[in-house]
Amino acid sequence: MEKNLDYVQLVTQAQLGDKECLNRLAEAVRERLYAYVYRYTLSDALTQDIVQESILKMLEVLNELKEADRFWPWLFKIALNKVLIHRRAENKRRTVSKPVAGLGDLQRDRQTAIANVVGQELKEIVLAAMQKLKPEHRAVINMRCYDEMAYAEIAKTIGCSEFAAQMLFYRAKKSLKKQLARSGFGKGSLLMALVLFGKVTATSDAAAAGVSVTAATTKVGLAAGLAAAVSSKALVVSLTTAGVLAVGTMVTTSALNGTTDITENKPATSSQVTGQANQAVGEYWYFFPEGAGRAVMMQQITQSGRKWLQDEFANYYNHKDTISIRNHRCWHSDLSVWRLPTDGPELTDFLSRVEGRSVEMEYVAGKGGGLLVIASSRAGQRNNWITRHYNVMDEDYFQSDWPKGTPTIDRRDPMHKRGWTYFKITGQINGKEARGMGRIPFVYAANRRHWPWVVLKVGENIVSQACFAGLSRPWMGLHTIDTVRRNAAQKQIWFETKYDKPSGKAEVVLKPKDGQIVYTIDMEKDVVESIAFAGEAGGQLQFDYLQEIDSIGSEFAPPAGKASMPEKSRGMLWLLELISNN
């Protein structure tokens, strides 16, 4: 939703009964409300549920807001109350072994019987949408959302496989979304409609107060969701020619903690790379929300389930049925450069020459947003699935949907938990003092609100503004070690990679025609720690990332507006020009 949206006018029109404005308002508040709630919960799943509950409450009591210009404080108070209610409920679950007096009142306060207070028009829209569904779709929604049946139970009830039950529920959701869209409701209205339908069809106020449909309830299995999308005429192309996709270096991600089986200070150009690709069984999913060449989200799925996931919020790793959330993106244990199916022939050929071996990979042009590429290797067959699936982020394809109750350990430092931070640059170039500062988002979800910027001065001259080419760009979806090397490869700059396991630091040595550039990268924090320039005119830049930002002053004021990247066409060559031009 546009940043300068006139919320006062939107609220006023919605209060006057404008359904379109009401829907726009519900969609517009979602992103900002998510950020507000997440700072309290630090839980993606809980945040999604609270945001849905808060928006539903907002729609319910919007006419009670007396001053439209106080909309945001009013909405934040609603959300905060929901957070506190969840916390109190969680505390009671931990400390109370049996029901206590007054708990029913708490539940009724938490989930108002909306059937008695929401507008008649809204109820009629939801009921009409449900009536237009196929009977089997209404049945599976009832079993899943209101009877809280597992897919295995649903399968037994209707006499099908668990996989088929998941596909049926997926199609039921899609059909309901379509019907709601025809009445002017956006894609984010599904969960609210399900809750509302459950409440207005409840047998009593008490039963209505007990209706709750969470985001986790509406999820389906990855394979079932994709199969349902494919069979429902999604735009899918299957490339099944033998040898279409050789996973190549991707298979080394079986050791994705980044510290396994790495020879200290071993160059990536060595013959250490293994040939495990031919035996690999599993899938690698690549989602490009803005199209090829932009941000990418990735995950690995094997026969035993999802091994790791890098979505718009965090980096999740499944090890022995324990999920760890870490600072860093994936990197290959043999230090080979991460390849993407959208890599062009020129980039692929240069990387093959640097690493001393060829990696066959089908090139996917993939213009436009919403590109999903699934690279699979099963029983000696390799194939590549390509689809335009714009609802990928709304489904469980790229959400942390491991089974409820799976132990989770958050290993992130404060700045990665926050999702972004500021940094300082100090050093010297060719005898002149170098200093600068900037802001860096660590995840894609933080990119728009906390957009990246950097200002660097050498002496008294500003030599760079807003250019991240050749620097850390974790929000784009690749580890810094791969970002830097791929930036170099795009400009045909030879490089060598070394890794020191005890220190957790890697060195990427770039070898342009004149001089040498050495990057020191903190592999755990996934950032550039320093850049050293060698040659006739040398120098070094040191990067310091702020873990805590509560006490910072106005020194980190961003440049006016989202500055363009004037050095984009030169790529990381602007770093080389720091030496030659100064």
N, C-alpha and C positions, 0 to 999 in steps of 0.2 A: 504494500500500500504506500502511496506517495508520502514523502516525509513531511511536506507542508500541508497535509490534509487539514481542513477546517473542521475540527472535532465539534466545536460549539454548534455550528450549523447542522452537522450530521446528527448530533444528539437531539437538537430542537426538532428537526424534521421527523426523526424516529419517534419522538414523543407524540407527534401529531398524527402518527399512524402510517407514515411512509415505510412500507415494507422493504423497499430497495435500500433505503438509508439504514434501516435496522440491520439488514444483512451485511451491508458494507461496514458498518460499525463493528459487528461481530468479527469480521475478517480482519479489520484494520488493527484491532487491539491485540491480536494474538501474539505477534512477535515481541512487542514491548512487554506485555504481561508475562510471557514466558521468561524473559530475562529477569524480571523482577522476582518472580516466584522461585526460579532456579537458585538465586543467591541465598534463599532461605533453606531450600531442601537439599541442594547438591545431588539431586536424584532426577534423572531424565523421566523415568516412568511416573514417579509421584508428581513431578511438575506438570506433565501432560494431563494427568487426572485433575489436578487442582485448577489448571487453566480452563479445562472444559467446564468444571463445576462453577467457576467464577463467571464465565461468559453466560452460562445458563442462568445463573442468579441475576446477572446484569440485565438480561432480557426480561426476566420476571419482574424486577422492581425498578426498571428504568424511569417510569413515570413518577417515582418517589423522589428523584433527583430534582431539587428546586433550582439550583444554579448550574446551568450547562457548562460554564467556564470552570467549574470545580469537578469536572468529570473524572479526570485522572486520579486525584486524591481519593475521590469517592470509590472508584473502581479498585484502587490499590488497597483500600480498607476492606473491601469485600474479599479480595484475594488473601490478605493477611488473616482475616477471620477464618478462611478455609484452611490455611496452613496451621493455625493454632488448633482448630478442631481436629485435624489429622494427627497433630502431635499429642493432644490429649487422649484421643482414641488409641494411639499406639502405646502410650504410657499405661493406659488401663489394661490393654491386652497383655502387657508385660507383668503387671503387678496384681491384677485381680483374677482370681481363679474361678469366680462365679458371678452371676449378674448381681448388681447392686441397685438399690433404690435410686430412681431418677435417671437411669441409663436410657430408658425409653424416651424421656423428655429430651435428653441430649441428642438422640438419634433423630427425633422429630425436628429439633432445632437445626440439625445439620442438613437434613434433606426434607425441605418443606414439601407438603403435598401440593405439587405444582398444578395438579388437576383443577384445584379450586381458584387459582390466581392468575394463570396465564391467559392471554387473550384467546377468545373463541376462534379467531381466524387461524392462529398458529396451530391450535389443536386440529382444526379441520384439515389443514394442509398435510400434517403428519399422518393423520388417519387416512386421508385420501391416497397418499403415497403408498402406505402399507396395503391398502385395498387393491392397488394395481399390481402388486407383486404376485408371482405364481404361488399357489398354495404351499408347494414344497419349500419355497424360499421363506415364507412366513413361518413355516414349521421349524426350519433349522435356526432361524433367528430367535424364535421363542426358546428352543432348547438350549442354545448357546448363551444368549444374553440374559434370559430371565430365570431359566431353570439351572443355569451355571453348569451345564453338562460338559464333560470333556469330550473331545472328538471321538475317542474310542467308544464312549457311551452312546453318542449320537449314531455312530456307525452300527452298533448292535440294535439300536431302536428302529432304524429305518432299513436295516438289512443291506449294508454296503461296506466297503473297506473304509478304514480311517482316512486314507488319502482322498477317497471320493467325498467323504463328509467335509473335509477341509475345502475341497474345490466347490462344493455346493454352497457352503457358507460364504466363500469368496464371491461367488456369482450373485448371491443374495445381497451382499453389501453393495456390489457394483450397481445392481438393479435399483436399490433404494437410493443410492446417490444420484442416479440418473433421474428418478422421479422427483427428488427434492430439487435438483437443478432446474427442472422445468417450472418450478414454482419460485425460482429466483434465489434459492439457497446455495451458498458456495460449498466447496469441497470440505471445509472444516465443520460442516453442520451435521455430519453423520452421527457422531457420538451423542450430541445434544438431542437429535431426533429420536434415537434409540431410548435414551433416558426418559424423554417426554412421553413417548408411546407407552413405555412400561408404567409410568405413573398414571396416565389418563385411563388406562385399561385395568388398573388395579381394582380390587374388590372393596377396598376401604381406604380411608386416609392413612391408617397405620401401615397398611400394605404398600401404599404409594410412597410413604416416607422411607420404606426399606429398599426401594428400587435403586440400584446402582449398577452402571455399566462402565467398566474401566477400559482404557486403551488396550491393556493386555488381553482382555476378553475378545476383542475384535480381531486379533491377529490370527493368521493362518500360517502353515508351514511354507517355507521358501519354494520348494518344488511344486507344491499344490497351487500356490498363487500364480507362479509362472505358467504352469500347465493350463490353468483356468484362463489366464490372459491370452495364451497362444490359441486355445481352442475357441475363444470368443472373438476371433478375427482381429487380434492385435497385429500390428505391422511387424512381422517377424520373418527373418531370412535365415535359413539354416544352411551353413556351408559345411558339407559333409565329405568333400573330396579328401582322400587320404593325404595326410601331410599338410592339410590346410593350416593347422596351427601346431607348431612344436612349442611346448611350454618353455623349453630352454631353461634359462636361469631362474625362472619363476619357481621351479620345484625346490630350490634351495631354501625356500622360506619355511621348510619344515623345522628349521632351527632359527626361528624369528626372534629369539630373545637378543640376537645380535652379538652374543658372546660365546657361541658354541662352535667348536672345530675351526677356529680361526688361528692361523699361524701368525705370530707376532711380527709386525712390520713386513708382511708379505704383500708384494704388489698385486694389484688386480690383474695384471697382464701375465701372471704366472700360469702354469698348466694345472694349478690346483683345482680348477673348476671340474666338477664331477659330471657324469653323463646320466644322471638319474631321471631325466625327463621321460625317457622311454618307458619307465616303470611307474610314472606318477599316475595316481588315480585320484580324481577330485576335480574341483572347479575353482576358477578364479573369476570373481565378478568385478567389473569396472563400470562405475556409473559416472557420467560426465553431465552434471546438471546444466552447464552452460555450453556444452559442446566440446569437441576435441580440441586439445591444446590449452584448455582451461583447467579448473579444479577437477580432481578425480577422487572418488571414494571407492575403497576396495575391500574385499573380504576373500577368505579361503574357506571352501566347504568341502569336506570329505565324506566318505560313507558313514563315518561316526558322528557327523554333525559339523557345525561351524567351528573352525579353529581360531580364527581371528577376524576382527571387524574394525574398519576405520570409517566412521560415518561423519556427519557434520558436527557432532558434539564431542567425540572422544575416540580414543584408541583402546580397543578391548582385546584381550588375549585369553584364550581358554587353554589352561594347562592342568591336566588331571582333574577335570570337572571343577576347577576353581577359576573364576574370572578375575583377571587383574586389569586395572585401568592404568595406563602408563603415559608418561610424557611423550614418548617418541613414536614416530611412525615406523613401519617395517623397513628393514634393510636385509640384504642377502648375506648369509653367513660366510660366503666365499668372497665377499666384497665386490662381486660383479654388479654392474649398473642395472638398476631396475628398468625393464623395458615395458612399454605400453602398446597395446594393439593399434593405437592411433599414431604411432611413430612413423614418420615418413621414411622412404628408402635412403635418403641422404644421411639422416641421423643414424639409422640402423647400420648402414655400411661403415660409417666412421667408428661407431662403438665396437663393431666387430673387428676392425683393424687394431684398435687400441687394446682390446682384450685378447686378441690373438686367436679367435675362433668365431665361427659363424652361428648365428641364431636365426632359424627360420621362423618367420611370423607373418601371418596374413595381415596386410595393411588395411585398416578400416578408416576411411576418410571421415565419416561421421560428422558432417556439417549440421549445425543447429543443436539446440539444447535437448535434454532428456535422453541422451544416448546411453543405452545399457548394453555392454558386451560381456558375454559369458564364455570364457575359454575353458574347455573341458577336455579331460583325457581319461578315458575309461576302457579298460581291457584292450589296450593296443590301438584304440580308435581315438582320433583327435578331431574335435570339431569346434566351431565357433558360432555362437548364437548372437545375433544382433537384433535389437528391438528398440523402437521409440516408445518408451513407457514413461509418460510424464508423471505418473502417480507413484513412482518408485519410492519417493520419500514419505508418502502417506501410508504405505503398506509396510510389512515387516521385512522387506528385502534388505534394507539398510537400517534396521533398528536392532537394539540389543535385546533380542527375544529368547535368550537362553531360558531353560525351565525355571519357573518361579521357585525361589528358595536356593538357587545355586549360589554357593559362597562367592562373595565379591570383595576384592581388596583394592582400594583406591591408592595407588602408589604415586600419584601426581604431586608435584610441589605446588605451592600456593599460586604461582603465576599460571600454571597450566590448568589448575582447577578453575581459576577465574576465566580462562580462555583467551587471554590477551595480556600484554604488559607494555611498559615503556622500556627503552634501553638508551644507554649513553655510548658514545664513541670517543675514544681518546687515542692519541698517537702522534706520529710525525711523518710527513712525506717530503723527501728531498730537503731535509733540514727545516721545514716549516711545520709549525704546530697544526695538527689536525684535530678537530673536535666536532662533535655532532650529537644528534639525538633522534629518536623516532619512536614509533609505536608499531607493534607487531601482533596480529591475531594468530593464535595457534590452531584454531579450528575454523571450519568453513562457516559455522553458524554465527561466529563473532565478526566475520569479515565486513558486513555491511554497517553494523553499528560502530565498531571500533576499527575502521578501515586503516590499512597500513600506510605509514608515511615515514620518511627519513629526510633529514637535512644534514648535509656534511659541509664543513668549511675547512679550507686549507689556507692558513694565513688569515687574510681578511676576505677572501673570495669564496662565495658559495659555489661549489663545484658540482653538487648533485642535490636534486630535490625530488623526492617521491619515487626514486628508482630502486627497485629491489632485485634487479637482474644481477646474478652472481652472489646474492645473499640468501639468508634463510627465508623460505616461504612455506612453512609447514601447513598453513591453511589451504594450500593448493593440493595437498594430499600425498606428497612424497617426502621421504626423509631428507634432511638437509644435505647429507652426503651425496644423494642422488640428484637433488636439485642443482647443486654446484657443478657436478660432473656433466650433467645433461646440458646445462648452460654452456659449458666449455665445448662440448661436442657440437652444439649448434653453430659455433663459430670456428669449428675445425681446429680447436686447440688441444694438443696432446696433453695427457695427464697420467699420473701414477697415484695409486692409493695405498696407504699404509694404516695399520691399526695397532694400537698398544692396549692390549686387554687389561692389564692392571690399572691403568689410569682411566680407561674408558674414553680415550681420545683418539680420533682418527686424523690423519693428515692427507690432504689432497694436494698434490704438487702439480701445478699447471706449468706447461713449458711452451710459452709463446716464442716467437722468433727472437725477441730480445728480452733477456732477463728471465725471471722465474717468479711465480706467485705461489705461496704456501698457505693453504687454509688449515687451521686447526679447528676441529669440529667436536663439540661435546656430544657424544652419541646418545647419552641418556636424556639430556635436555633438548636434543634435536635443534641445536642452534650453532651458528658460527661463533667461535670464541675469539679468534684473531685472524687477521690476514697480513702476511709478511711479504714485502716486495724486495726482490734481490736484483742487482744490476748496477749500472753506473749511478743511477738515481734510485735509492732505496727508500725504505720506510716500513711502517707497521701501523695497523689499525687494531685497537682492542675494543671488544664489545662487552658491555656490562648490562645484564638484564635485571630489572627490579622485581624482586619477589613480592614485596609489599609496596603499595602505592597510596596508602591512606594519607600520608603526610607530604605528598609532593606539592610543589607550588605551581605557578603559572609558566614555569620554564618549558613545560611540555605542551604548550599550546600548539595545536596542529596548524599547518599551512592553511590559508583561506581556501575552503572548498576541497573537494577531492582532486588534488592536482594530477595532471596527466603525467605520463612517463616519457619525457623527451628523449631519454636514452634507449627506449625500447627497441628501436630499429638496430642499435649497435649492440644490444644485448649486454653481456658482461664486459665488453670492450671498454666501457667507460672507466672501469677500474684500471685498465692498462693505461688509459690516457691520463690518469692521475699522475703517473710517473713522467710520461713524455711531455705533458703540458705544464708541469710545475717545475 
